[in-house]
Amino acid sequence: MARNPVVPPNKRRTSPPPLLPFDMANGSYQPQSSYTVRSFRMRLRRVMRTPWPRVFICLFALLQVLDIVNIHLHLAVVHDSSDIMELSRRHQGERIYIASMHWNDGPLIRNHWSNAVLQLADVLGPDNVYVSVYESGSWDDTKDALGELEAKLERLGVARSITRSYVTHKDEIEAAPVGDGWINTPRNKRELRRIPFLAKLRNRTLRDLETLHKQGVHFDKILFLNDVVFTAEDALRLLDTNEGVFAAACSLDFSKPPQYYDTFALRDSDGKAHLMPTWPYFQSAASRNAMLLNEAAVPVKSCWNGIVAMAAAPFLDASKPLRFRGIPDSLAIQHLEGSECCLIHADNPMSKEMGVFLNPQVRVAYNYEAYQATHPLNGESWLTWGQIAKGLWESRIRRLFTFTFTKDWVVSSRIRSWKSQSHRNNEPGDFCLINEMQVLVENGWAHV
């Protein structure tokens, strides 16, 4: 019986592992991973030699350019000189209650604010306007500037109430720390909260609204004016938002454009804070898409942002008139705070029914340089081509990689803890709340 010959080990034939490809150039067997990479590169080169990838890249680039051009055209809204007269005709006979409060705003009032108010009163008709201003303990010439405005309003025949207070922030914080608005802070002090203080001042500007209503004097809308640079046309355009049908309509405010200013009060249609401080700002699709098209009525859940028009009816409700407020002290002690200018929309029964809108076509500013920067001449877009392109891509990237779970959980867990303390504890403006504590100080306010 034949036996297989025994081959010495040094004479045996060796064969490569079955999965290792032979590299002819190097005369050796390559690892599978190296072969896979080389194979992929070769296939990619073959694909790139075909025209389709280049066609796809060109089409993609073209679509991006067309998108930017379309947005630029929407942003370049041209208003001619006849617009203000057309707007005034639309609001002819509408009665407007103007409410404002000032602190150390002398130069702004003299150089910009006073003239805008006077022109607005003249366009709407002196008999259709009431101006209510509350000044609180300024140390500049704000009181004198308001005195000059009061004299001009009188000559124009405009009903008004301009209150000048000599109670300073120092007086307020040195008062006996009793009643609502005072809390024990991490600085081991009992301090006056900023938001209840501001809410009290805003409500003082509304006192005459109630008094006049009892006397049979009717107002359709309230126009809240911050210490901003604006024009009569800006105010009229805001009143015309959504053809005048709204619970509230807000301008867009700037101090250092292109970043907007009032981040504390603005919430998108889903109740979320801004995705980014520059255009197009929002995360929710409804708010963001309307902003991309520069629509005059961008749906939001809350806003303030310089000047605000609101329907007057909720403020005159016989059973529960709408007023500004802060969150309860027992909730604020949890290191939470919410703007009175956001909470007012949460409390307003008309917000869901008639809508709250931001009007980006109405841009106001806290200094003249910022106003000029957001109002280019000749109807040009107030955003550059580069800012539009950057905004589009930054928004897309942020929506993919921005997560607010931890921040939201901190706020919501504190609210839940507060609610568990009493069945009476409830805060309808929970979307307004942030992880902050704000108190009044002599020269303004501070975080603690």
Helices and strands as residue ranges (DSSP letters): G 9-11, E 22-23, E 28-29, H 32-49, H 52-75, H 83-90, E 96-102, H 106-108, I 109-113, H 114-124, G 126-128, E 129-136, H 142-156, E 159-165, H 169-174, E 182-184, E 190-192, H 194-204, H 207-214, E 221-225, H 232-239, G 241-244, E 248-256, E 259-260, E 267-268, H 285-292, E 298-302, E 307-311, G 313-316, H 329-332, H 340-347, H 350-354, E 356-365, H 368-373, G 377-379, H 385-401, H 405-419, G 430-432, E 438-441, E 444-447
